[in-house]
Amino acid sequence: MGATMETTGLGNSGAKQLKAIVERIERLLEEMKALQDDVKDVYAEAKGNGFDTKIIRKIVSLRKKNAAERQEEEALLDLYMHALGMASGGLADAAE
């Protein structure tokens, strides 16, 4: 058998508060799902218009970072690519 309010020590007030919290979380998760579906639709629209969605995702990710973070990431990428023999110049060579 499951625990009752009396055996958990929550009491009526605590149980109501817990239920309200859980219901709020569930509503927010539903909203997040709807927003994720909207984002998916926008990517599908971009793809339908001939854009490379993989690159758009990368741009969205880069725009979340400040200039210093982007420069550090690019420098590390360049360093690692050189170490692996994948690039002879800068990032432009890596994109070829």
Biopython code that builds the backbone (N, CA, C, O; Angstrom):
import numpy as np
from Bio.PDB.StructureBuilder import StructureBuilder

atoms = [
    (1, "MET", "N", (0.839, -1.188, 0.000)),
    (1, "MET", "CA", (0.000, 0.000, 0.000)),
    (1, "MET", "C", (0.879, 1.244, 0.000)),
    (1, "MET", "O", (1.992, 1.228, 0.526)),
    (2, "GLY", "N", (0.368, 2.327, -0.597)),
    (2, "GLY", "CA", (1.104, 3.577, -0.641)),
    (2, "GLY", "C", (0.995, 4.308, 0.679)),
    (2, "GLY", "O", (0.136, 4.012, 1.509)),
    (3, "ALA", "N", (1.882, 5.264, 0.852)),
    (3, "ALA", "CA", (1.872, 6.074, 2.060)),
    (3, "ALA", "C", (0.708, 7.049, 2.012)),
    (3, "ALA", "O", (0.360, 7.564, 0.950)),
    (4, "THR", "N", (0.118, 7.294, 3.152)),
    (4, "THR", "CA", (-0.966, 8.265, 3.243)),
    (4, "THR", "C", (-0.400, 9.566, 3.786)),
    (4, "THR", "O", (0.751, 9.619, 4.219)),
    (5, "MET", "N", (-1.218, 10.620, 3.761)),
    (5, "MET", "CA", (-0.771, 11.907, 4.288)),
    (5, "MET", "C", (-0.367, 11.781, 5.747)),
    (5, "MET", "O", (0.589, 12.414, 6.194)),
    (6, "GLU", "N", (-1.104, 10.957, 6.485)),
    (6, "GLU", "CA", (-0.811, 10.822, 7.907)),
    (6, "GLU", "C", (0.532, 10.130, 8.120)),
    (6, "GLU", "O", (1.287, 10.507, 9.016)),
    (7, "THR", "N", (0.837, 9.117, 7.302)),
    (7, "THR", "CA", (2.072, 8.370, 7.528)),
    (7, "THR", "C", (3.293, 9.123, 7.009)),
    (7, "THR", "O", (4.411, 8.846, 7.443)),
    (8, "THR", "N", (3.106, 10.058, 6.098)),
    (8, "THR", "CA", (4.243, 10.812, 5.584)),
    (8, "THR", "C", (4.527, 12.040, 6.419)),
    (8, "THR", "O", (5.616, 12.607, 6.332)),
    (9, "GLY", "N", (3.582, 12.456, 7.214)),
    (9, "GLY", "CA", (3.791, 13.616, 8.058)),
    (9, "GLY", "C", (3.554, 14.931, 7.337)),
    (9, "GLY", "O", (3.889, 15.987, 7.875)),
    (10, "LEU", "N", (2.989, 14.904, 6.138)),
    (10, "LEU", "CA", (2.739, 16.146, 5.410)),
    (10, "LEU", "C", (1.549, 16.904, 5.958)),
    (10, "LEU", "O", (1.563, 18.133, 6.024)),
    (11, "GLY", "N", (0.554, 16.195, 6.338)),
    (11, "GLY", "CA", (-0.670, 16.848, 6.782)),
    (11, "GLY", "C", (-1.435, 17.384, 5.589)),
    (11, "GLY", "O", (-0.933, 17.359, 4.466)),
    (12, "ASN", "N", (-2.635, 17.865, 5.818)),
    (12, "ASN", "CA", (-3.509, 18.328, 4.754)),
    (12, "ASN", "C", (-2.927, 19.549, 4.037)),
    (12, "ASN", "O", (-2.948, 19.607, 2.808)),
    (13, "SER", "N", (-2.413, 20.511, 4.780)),
    (13, "SER", "CA", (-1.874, 21.737, 4.200)),
    (13, "SER", "C", (-0.647, 21.432, 3.338)),
    (13, "SER", "O", (-0.513, 21.949, 2.229)),
    (14, "GLY", "N", (0.239, 20.592, 3.858)),
    (14, "GLY", "CA", (1.444, 20.226, 3.110)),
    (14, "GLY", "C", (1.117, 19.450, 1.852)),
    (14, "GLY", "O", (1.757, 19.640, 0.818)),
    (15, "ALA", "N", (0.125, 18.576, 1.932)),
    (15, "ALA", "CA", (-0.276, 17.784, 0.770)),
    (15, "ALA", "C", (-0.852, 18.687, -0.313)),
    (15, "ALA", "O", (-0.582, 18.492, -1.498)),
    (16, "LYS", "N", (-1.658, 19.689, 0.101)),
    (16, "LYS", "CA", (-2.217, 20.622, -0.877)),
    (16, "LYS", "C", (-1.111, 21.436, -1.549)),
    (16, "LYS", "O", (-1.137, 21.656, -2.760)),
    (17, "GLN", "N", (-0.149, 21.875, -0.754)),
    (17, "GLN", "CA", (0.971, 22.654, -1.306)),
    (17, "GLN", "C", (1.779, 21.803, -2.281)),
    (17, "GLN", "O", (2.154, 22.267, -3.357)),
    (18, "LEU", "N", (2.042, 20.562, -1.899)),
    (18, "LEU", "CA", (2.789, 19.654, -2.766)),
    (18, "LEU", "C", (2.045, 19.419, -4.076)),
    (18, "LEU", "O", (2.647, 19.427, -5.149)),
    (19, "LYS", "N", (0.739, 19.210, -3.983)),
    (19, "LYS", "CA", (-0.071, 18.984, -5.182)),
    (19, "LYS", "C", (-0.018, 20.203, -6.104)),
    (19, "LYS", "O", (0.093, 20.060, -7.322)),
    (20, "ALA", "N", (-0.096, 21.400, -5.522)),
    (20, "ALA", "CA", (-0.039, 22.632, -6.317)),
    (20, "ALA", "C", (1.311, 22.764, -7.010)),
    (20, "ALA", "O", (1.372, 23.177, -8.168)),
    (21, "ILE", "N", (2.373, 22.425, -6.330)),
    (21, "ILE", "CA", (3.715, 22.497, -6.913)),
    (21, "ILE", "C", (3.840, 21.514, -8.070)),
    (21, "ILE", "O", (4.326, 21.870, -9.143)),
    (22, "VAL", "N", (3.403, 20.288, -7.852)),
    (22, "VAL", "CA", (3.486, 19.259, -8.897)),
    (22, "VAL", "C", (2.659, 19.674, -10.108)),
    (22, "VAL", "O", (3.100, 19.498, -11.244)),
    (23, "GLU", "N", (1.477, 20.219, -9.886)),
    (23, "GLU", "CA", (0.630, 20.651, -10.997)),
    (23, "GLU", "C", (1.261, 21.806, -11.762)),
    (23, "GLU", "O", (1.157, 21.862, -12.988)),
    (24, "ARG", "N", (1.916, 22.733, -11.056)),
    (24, "ARG", "CA", (2.623, 23.835, -11.735)),
    (24, "ARG", "C", (3.752, 23.289, -12.600)),
    (24, "ARG", "O", (3.936, 23.720, -13.739)),
    (25, "ILE", "N", (4.498, 22.351, -12.059)),
    (25, "ILE", "CA", (5.597, 21.744, -12.825)),
    (25, "ILE", "C", (5.058, 21.062, -14.074)),
    (25, "ILE", "O", (5.628, 21.192, -15.158)),
    (26, "GLU", "N", (3.961, 20.338, -13.918)),
    (26, "GLU", "CA", (3.361, 19.650, -15.063)),
    (26, "GLU", "C", (2.906, 20.642, -16.135)),
    (26, "GLU", "O", (3.092, 20.396, -17.327)),
    (27, "ARG", "N", (2.312, 21.756, -15.720)),
    (27, "ARG", "CA", (1.886, 22.774, -16.688)),
    (27, "ARG", "C", (3.091, 23.372, -17.407)),
    (27, "ARG", "O", (3.057, 23.575, -18.621)),
    (28, "LEU", "N", (4.147, 23.653, -16.663)),
    (28, "LEU", "CA", (5.353, 24.219, -17.271)),
    (28, "LEU", "C", (5.991, 23.237, -18.250)),
    (28, "LEU", "O", (6.476, 23.636, -19.309)),
    (29, "LEU", "N", (5.989, 21.965, -17.897)),
    (29, "LEU", "CA", (6.534, 20.953, -18.806)),
    (29, "LEU", "C", (5.711, 20.867, -20.092)),
    (29, "LEU", "O", (6.262, 20.672, -21.175)),
    (30, "GLU", "N", (4.390, 21.012, -19.965)),
    (30, "GLU", "CA", (3.528, 21.034, -21.154)),
    (30, "GLU", "C", (3.847, 22.241, -22.030)),
    (30, "GLU", "O", (3.901, 22.134, -23.255)),
    (31, "GLU", "N", (4.060, 23.399, -21.383)),
    (31, "GLU", "CA", (4.412, 24.604, -22.130)),
    (31, "GLU", "C", (5.760, 24.441, -22.822)),
    (31, "GLU", "O", (5.930, 24.858, -23.968)),
    (32, "MET", "N", (6.715, 23.837, -22.126)),
    (32, "MET", "CA", (8.027, 23.596, -22.724)),
    (32, "MET", "C", (7.909, 22.698, -23.944)),
    (32, "MET", "O", (8.565, 22.940, -24.957)),
    (33, "LYS", "N", (7.083, 21.668, -23.857)),
    (33, "LYS", "CA", (6.873, 20.754, -24.982)),
    (33, "LYS", "C", (6.294, 21.507, -26.169)),
    (33, "LYS", "O", (6.713, 21.308, -27.309)),
    (34, "ALA", "N", (5.327, 22.373, -25.892)),
    (34, "ALA", "CA", (4.718, 23.165, -26.967)),
    (34, "ALA", "C", (5.754, 24.082, -27.604)),
    (34, "ALA", "O", (5.782, 24.224, -28.826)),
    (35, "LEU", "N", (6.602, 24.703, -26.796)),
    (35, "LEU", "CA", (7.651, 25.571, -27.331)),
    (35, "LEU", "C", (8.672, 24.771, -28.137)),
    (35, "LEU", "O", (9.137, 25.230, -29.180)),
    (36, "GLN", "N", (9.020, 23.581, -27.659)),
    (36, "GLN", "CA", (9.943, 22.726, -28.407)),
    (36, "GLN", "C", (9.350, 22.357, -29.764)),
    (36, "GLN", "O", (10.061, 22.322, -30.768)),
    (37, "ASP", "N", (8.072, 22.088, -29.789)),
    (37, "ASP", "CA", (7.395, 21.789, -31.059)),
    (37, "ASP", "C", (7.434, 23.001, -31.986)),
    (37, "ASP", "O", (7.617, 22.857, -33.194)),
    (38, "ASP", "N", (7.261, 24.198, -31.415)),
    (38, "ASP", "CA", (7.328, 25.426, -32.214)),
    (38, "ASP", "C", (8.722, 25.613, -32.811)),
    (38, "ASP", "O", (8.860, 25.961, -33.984)),
    (39, "VAL", "N", (9.744, 25.381, -32.004)),
    (39, "VAL", "CA", (11.125, 25.507, -32.491)),
    (39, "VAL", "C", (11.372, 24.498, -33.608)),
    (39, "VAL", "O", (11.989, 24.824, -34.621)),
    (40, "LYS", "N", (10.894, 23.290, -33.421)),
    (40, "LYS", "CA", (11.033, 22.254, -34.451)),
    (40, "LYS", "C", (10.379, 22.701, -35.757)),
    (40, "LYS", "O", (10.927, 22.488, -36.839)),
    (41, "ASP", "N", (9.206, 23.319, -35.647)),
    (41, "ASP", "CA", (8.506, 23.816, -36.832)),
    (41, "ASP", "C", (9.307, 24.906, -37.539)),
    (41, "ASP", "O", (9.337, 24.954, -38.769)),
    (42, "VAL", "N", (9.958, 25.786, -36.765)),
    (42, "VAL", "CA", (10.760, 26.856, -37.362)),
    (42, "VAL", "C", (11.962, 26.271, -38.096)),
    (42, "VAL", "O", (12.303, 26.723, -39.189)),
    (43, "TYR", "N", (12.605, 25.267, -37.499)),
    (43, "TYR", "CA", (13.727, 24.609, -38.179)),
    (43, "TYR", "C", (13.253, 23.927, -39.467)),
    (43, "TYR", "O", (13.950, 23.956, -40.481)),
    (44, "ALA", "N", (12.080, 23.323, -39.422)),
    (44, "ALA", "CA", (11.532, 22.693, -40.625)),
    (44, "ALA", "C", (11.254, 23.737, -41.698)),
    (44, "ALA", "O", (11.483, 23.495, -42.882)),
    (45, "GLU", "N", (10.764, 24.891, -41.284)),
    (45, "GLU", "CA", (10.531, 25.989, -42.225)),
    (45, "GLU", "C", (11.847, 26.452, -42.843)),
    (45, "GLU", "O", (11.931, 26.681, -44.049)),
    (46, "ALA", "N", (12.869, 26.588, -42.006)),
    (46, "ALA", "CA", (14.183, 27.011, -42.506)),
    (46, "ALA", "C", (14.717, 26.003, -43.518)),
    (46, "ALA", "O", (15.242, 26.376, -44.567)),
    (47, "LYS", "N", (14.575, 24.726, -43.188)),
    (47, "LYS", "CA", (15.031, 23.678, -44.107)),
    (47, "LYS", "C", (14.248, 23.734, -45.415)),
    (47, "LYS", "O", (14.817, 23.575, -46.494)),
    (48, "GLY", "N", (12.951, 23.960, -45.312)),
    (48, "GLY", "CA", (12.116, 24.075, -46.494)),
    (48, "GLY", "C", (12.497, 25.253, -47.383)),
    (48, "GLY", "O", (12.242, 25.246, -48.587)),
    (49, "ASN", "N", (13.107, 26.262, -46.774)),
    (49, "ASN", "CA", (13.559, 27.431, -47.523)),
    (49, "ASN", "C", (15.007, 27.293, -47.990)),
    (49, "ASN", "O", (15.595, 28.248, -48.497)),
    (50, "GLY", "N", (15.578, 26.096, -47.817)),
    (50, "GLY", "CA", (16.913, 25.830, -48.344)),
    (50, "GLY", "C", (18.062, 26.101, -47.391)),
    (50, "GLY", "O", (19.221, 26.030, -47.799)),
    (51, "PHE", "N", (17.777, 26.409, -46.142)),
    (51, "PHE", "CA", (18.845, 26.662, -45.178)),
    (51, "PHE", "C", (19.320, 25.367, -44.539)),
    (51, "PHE", "O", (18.547, 24.421, -44.389)),
    (52, "ASP", "N", (20.584, 25.327, -44.166)),
    (52, "ASP", "CA", (21.170, 24.176, -43.487)),
    (52, "ASP", "C", (20.887, 24.315, -41.995)),
    (52, "ASP", "O", (21.457, 25.180, -41.330)),
    (53, "THR", "N", (20.017, 23.473, -41.475)),
    (53, "THR", "CA", (19.595, 23.605, -40.079)),
    (53, "THR", "C", (20.714, 23.284, -39.095)),
    (53, "THR", "O", (20.723, 23.796, -37.976)),
    (54, "LYS", "N", (21.636, 22.455, -39.498)),
    (54, "LYS", "CA", (22.779, 22.143, -38.630)),
    (54, "LYS", "C", (23.596, 23.416, -38.377)),
    (54, "LYS", "O", (24.042, 23.669, -37.258)),
    (55, "ILE", "N", (23.779, 24.200, -39.425)),
    (55, "ILE", "CA", (24.524, 25.445, -39.297)),
    (55, "ILE", "C", (23.719, 26.464, -38.495)),
    (55, "ILE", "O", (24.284, 27.196, -37.683)),
    (56, "ILE", "N", (22.422, 26.517, -38.714)),
    (56, "ILE", "CA", (21.582, 27.439, -37.944)),
    (56, "ILE", "C", (21.657, 27.102, -36.458)),
    (56, "ILE", "O", (21.745, 28.000, -35.620)),
    (57, "ARG", "N", (21.622, 25.814, -36.131)),
    (57, "ARG", "CA", (21.732, 25.410, -34.722)),
    (57, "ARG", "C", (23.063, 25.873, -34.127)),
    (57, "ARG", "O", (23.117, 26.317, -32.980)),
    (58, "LYS", "N", (24.130, 25.767, -34.911)),
    (58, "LYS", "CA", (25.451, 26.196, -34.453)),
    (58, "LYS", "C", (25.459, 27.709, -34.227)),
    (58, "LYS", "O", (26.010, 28.191, -33.238)),
    (59, "ILE", "N", (24.846, 28.451, -35.147)),
    (59, "ILE", "CA", (24.779, 29.904, -35.003)),
    (59, "ILE", "C", (23.990, 30.281, -33.753)),
    (59, "ILE", "O", (24.403, 31.167, -33.005)),
    (60, "VAL", "N", (22.869, 29.622, -33.521)),
    (60, "VAL", "CA", (22.068, 29.897, -32.321)),
    (60, "VAL", "C", (22.910, 29.646, -31.076)),
    (60, "VAL", "O", (22.868, 30.423, -30.123)),
    (61, "SER", "N", (23.673, 28.556, -31.089)),
    (61, "SER", "CA", (24.542, 28.227, -29.960)),
    (61, "SER", "C", (25.613, 29.296, -29.772)),
    (61, "SER", "O", (25.884, 29.714, -28.646)),
    (62, "LEU", "N", (26.220, 29.737, -30.864)),
    (62, "LEU", "CA", (27.279, 30.747, -30.775)),
    (62, "LEU", "C", (26.739, 32.089, -30.291)),
    (62, "LEU", "O", (27.421, 32.804, -29.557)),
    (63, "ARG", "N", (25.527, 32.432, -30.695)),
    (63, "ARG", "CA", (24.951, 33.718, -30.287)),
    (63, "ARG", "C", (24.664, 33.772, -28.791)),
    (63, "ARG", "O", (24.512, 34.859, -28.232)),
    (64, "LYS", "N", (24.588, 32.618, -28.136)),
    (64, "LYS", "CA", (24.368, 32.585, -26.688)),
    (64, "LYS", "C", (25.636, 32.949, -25.926)),
    (64, "LYS", "O", (25.581, 33.265, -24.737)),
    (65, "LYS", "N", (26.786, 32.906, -26.614)),
    (65, "LYS", "CA", (28.074, 33.138, -25.968)),
    (65, "LYS", "C", (28.556, 34.550, -26.250)),
    (65, "LYS", "O", (28.207, 35.154, -27.264)),
    (66, "ASN", "N", (29.364, 35.064, -25.335)),
    (66, "ASN", "CA", (29.945, 36.378, -25.600)),
    (66, "ASN", "C", (31.162, 36.208, -26.509)),
    (66, "ASN", "O", (31.601, 35.088, -26.770)),
    (67, "ALA", "N", (31.696, 37.320, -26.982)),
    (67, "ALA", "CA", (32.796, 37.283, -27.956)),
    (67, "ALA", "C", (34.005, 36.525, -27.419)),
    (67, "ALA", "O", (34.630, 35.766, -28.159)),
    (68, "ALA", "N", (34.342, 36.714, -26.164)),
    (68, "ALA", "CA", (35.509, 36.048, -25.583)),
    (68, "ALA", "C", (35.325, 34.529, -25.557)),
    (68, "ALA", "O", (36.255, 33.779, -25.853)),
    (69, "GLU", "N", (34.126, 34.086, -25.203)),
    (69, "GLU", "CA", (33.844, 32.642, -25.188)),
    (69, "GLU", "C", (33.943, 32.056, -26.597)),
    (69, "GLU", "O", (34.492, 30.971, -26.791)),
    (70, "ARG", "N", (33.406, 32.786, -27.575)),
    (70, "ARG", "CA", (33.480, 32.309, -28.960)),
    (70, "ARG", "C", (34.922, 32.223, -29.443)),
    (70, "ARG", "O", (35.310, 31.248, -30.086)),
    (71, "GLN", "N", (35.715, 33.247, -29.132)),
    (71, "GLN", "CA", (37.116, 33.254, -29.561)),
    (71, "GLN", "C", (37.884, 32.106, -28.924)),
    (71, "GLN", "O", (38.700, 31.460, -29.581)),
    (72, "GLU", "N", (37.624, 31.850, -27.646)),
    (72, "GLU", "CA", (38.299, 30.746, -26.958)),
    (72, "GLU", "C", (37.915, 29.411, -27.592)),
    (72, "GLU", "O", (38.774, 28.557, -27.812)),
    (73, "GLU", "N", (36.625, 29.232, -27.887)),
    (73, "GLU", "CA", (36.161, 27.995, -28.511)),
    (73, "GLU", "C", (36.795, 27.813, -29.891)),
    (73, "GLU", "O", (37.238, 26.717, -30.235)),
    (74, "GLU", "N", (36.836, 28.890, -30.681)),
    (74, "GLU", "CA", (37.425, 28.817, -32.017)),
    (74, "GLU", "C", (38.914, 28.498, -31.944)),
    (74, "GLU", "O", (39.423, 27.717, -32.748)),
    (75, "ALA", "N", (39.614, 29.100, -30.981)),
    (75, "ALA", "CA", (41.049, 28.841, -30.827)),
    (75, "ALA", "C", (41.296, 27.384, -30.453)),
    (75, "ALA", "O", (42.204, 26.749, -30.990)),
    (76, "LEU", "N", (40.491, 26.853, -29.535)),
    (76, "LEU", "CA", (40.647, 25.452, -29.141)),
    (76, "LEU", "C", (40.308, 24.511, -30.291)),
    (76, "LEU", "O", (40.990, 23.506, -30.491)),
    (77, "LEU", "N", (39.270, 24.827, -31.039)),
    (77, "LEU", "CA", (38.905, 24.015, -32.194)),
    (77, "LEU", "C", (40.049, 23.998, -33.199)),
    (77, "LEU", "O", (40.413, 22.941, -33.714)),
    (78, "ASP", "N", (40.613, 25.169, -33.476)),
    (78, "ASP", "CA", (41.726, 25.275, -34.414)),
    (78, "ASP", "C", (42.931, 24.475, -33.908)),
    (78, "ASP", "O", (43.567, 23.753, -34.676)),
    (79, "LEU", "N", (43.239, 24.605, -32.625)),
    (79, "LEU", "CA", (44.354, 23.881, -32.026)),
    (79, "LEU", "C", (44.161, 22.369, -32.143)),
    (79, "LEU", "O", (45.075, 21.651, -32.546)),
    (80, "TYR", "N", (42.983, 21.897, -31.793)),
    (80, "TYR", "CA", (42.705, 20.459, -31.851)),
    (80, "TYR", "C", (42.734, 19.938, -33.283)),
    (80, "TYR", "O", (43.246, 18.849, -33.542)),
    (81, "MET", "N", (42.185, 20.718, -34.212)),
    (81, "MET", "CA", (42.187, 20.279, -35.603)),
    (81, "MET", "C", (43.606, 20.193, -36.141)),
    (81, "MET", "O", (43.934, 19.271, -36.887)),
    (82, "HIS", "N", (44.446, 21.142, -35.769)),
    (82, "HIS", "CA", (45.847, 21.078, -36.189)),
    (82, "HIS", "C", (46.533, 19.856, -35.579)),
    (82, "HIS", "O", (47.303, 19.170, -36.252)),
    (83, "ALA", "N", (46.255, 19.591, -34.316)),
    (83, "ALA", "CA", (46.864, 18.448, -33.641)),
    (83, "ALA", "C", (46.484, 17.133, -34.304)),
    (83, "ALA", "O", (47.255, 16.174, -34.288)),
    (84, "LEU", "N", (45.291, 17.092, -34.888)),
    (84, "LEU", "CA", (44.813, 15.882, -35.551)),
    (84, "LEU", "C", (45.123, 15.877, -37.046)),
    (84, "LEU", "O", (44.730, 14.954, -37.760)),
    (85, "GLY", "N", (45.825, 16.904, -37.518)),
    (85, "GLY", "CA", (46.177, 16.975, -38.921)),
    (85, "GLY", "C", (44.988, 17.251, -39.821)),
    (85, "GLY", "O", (44.994, 16.876, -40.994)),
    (86, "MET", "N", (43.975, 17.899, -39.285)),
    (86, "MET", "CA", (42.750, 18.154, -40.048)),
    (86, "MET", "C", (42.742, 19.527, -40.704)),
    (86, "MET", "O", (41.876, 19.796, -41.536)),
    (87, "ALA", "N", (43.674, 20.397, -40.359)),
    (87, "ALA", "CA", (43.667, 21.751, -40.911)),
    (87, "ALA", "C", (45.099, 22.223, -41.108)),
    (87, "ALA", "O", (45.986, 21.907, -40.316)),
    (88, "SER", "N", (45.310, 22.981, -42.172)),
    (88, "SER", "CA", (46.635, 23.523, -42.404)),
    (88, "SER", "C", (46.666, 25.013, -42.137)),
    (88, "SER", "O", (47.735, 25.599, -41.968)),
    (89, "GLY", "N", (45.477, 25.635, -42.098)),
    (89, "GLY", "CA", (45.394, 27.077, -41.837)),
    (89, "GLY", "C", (44.414, 27.329, -40.721)),
    (89, "GLY", "O", (44.369, 26.604, -39.727)),
    (90, "GLY", "N", (43.626, 28.375, -40.903)),
    (90, "GLY", "CA", (42.642, 28.748, -39.891)),
    (90, "GLY", "C", (41.364, 27.960, -40.054)),
    (90, "GLY", "O", (41.335, 26.925, -40.719)),
    (91, "LEU", "N", (40.319, 28.454, -39.448)),
    (91, "LEU", "CA", (39.027, 27.776, -39.505)),
    (91, "LEU", "C", (38.463, 27.733, -40.919)),
    (91, "LEU", "O", (37.690, 26.835, -41.251)),
    (92, "ALA", "N", (38.846, 28.702, -41.759)),
    (92, "ALA", "CA", (38.352, 28.696, -43.130)),
    (92, "ALA", "C", (38.810, 27.438, -43.866)),
    (92, "ALA", "O", (38.054, 26.864, -44.650)),
    (93, "ASP", "N", (40.046, 27.011, -43.613)),
    (93, "ASP", "CA", (40.538, 25.793, -44.238)),
    (93, "ASP", "C", (39.779, 24.579, -43.727)),
    (93, "ASP", "O", (39.531, 23.637, -44.480)),
    (94, "ALA", "N", (39.413, 24.596, -42.462)),
    (94, "ALA", "CA", (38.713, 23.465, -41.867)),
    (94, "ALA", "C", (37.320, 23.289, -42.460)),
    (94, "ALA", "O", (36.793, 22.177, -42.496)),
    (95, "ALA", "N", (36.737, 24.365, -42.917)),
    (95, "ALA", "CA", (35.393, 24.306, -43.448)),
    (95, "ALA", "C", (35.354, 23.739, -44.870)),
    (95, "ALA", "O", (34.291, 23.355, -45.358)),
    (96, "GLU", "N", (36.488, 23.687, -45.517)),
    (96, "GLU", "CA", (36.527, 23.194, -46.906)),
    (96, "GLU", "C", (36.366, 21.713, -47.008)),
    (96, "GLU", "O", (36.379, 21.166, -48.111)),
]
sb = StructureBuilder()
sb.init_structure("model")
sb.init_model(0)
sb.init_chain("A")
sb.init_seg("    ")
for serial, (resi, resn, name, xyz) in enumerate(atoms, 1):
    if name == "N":
        sb.init_residue(resn, " ", resi, " ")
    sb.init_atom(name, np.array(xyz, "f"), 0.0, 1.0, " ", f" {name:<3s}", serial, name[0])
structure = sb.get_structure()
